[in-house]
Amino acid sequence: MGAPFWKTKTLEAMTPAEWESLCDGCGKCCLSKLEDEDTGEIYWTSVGCRLFDAESCRCADYANRLARVPDCVGLTPQNVRTIRWLPRTCAYRLIAEGHDLYWWHRLVSGSAETVHEAGISIRGRVKASETDLAEPDDYFDYMLDDEP
């Protein structure tokens, strides 16, 4: 058997199904992040997107997310190389940087649950939905010390 596709193909050469399968289901992309306007530093919060299903760690309307959530970022082979807030464990980022997938990634382990079992996902760690917050300053109450 040959090497897995993520070891032999560039992000640009992957089929749509291969591209989508790279998502490990951690849910970190769907957390609100704050950016310091002066320094560009990114601060993570425990606030989930309005479409985020915190139990499954998946988007409740993935097919329509870009239309329904104006600030949702659709990942592409081009932008994963420039988005500074992608998690350090993100498969798109890892492959773009020439690294392999971690043992807990479903493509390696064979199970979508290992990302949760390894404590990588945000399952059980989302403290609010963006729809719960009345004012932009409310996000500061949910700031995290580091990337979850």
Secondary structure, DSSP 8 states (H G I E B T S, - for coil): ----HHHHS-GGGS-HHHHHHT-----GGGEEEEE-TTT--EEEEEEE-TTEETTTTEETTGGGHHHH-TT-----TTGGGT-TTS-TT-HHHHHHTT----TTSHHHHS-TTHHHHTT-S-TTT--EEGGG-SSGGGGGGGB-SS--
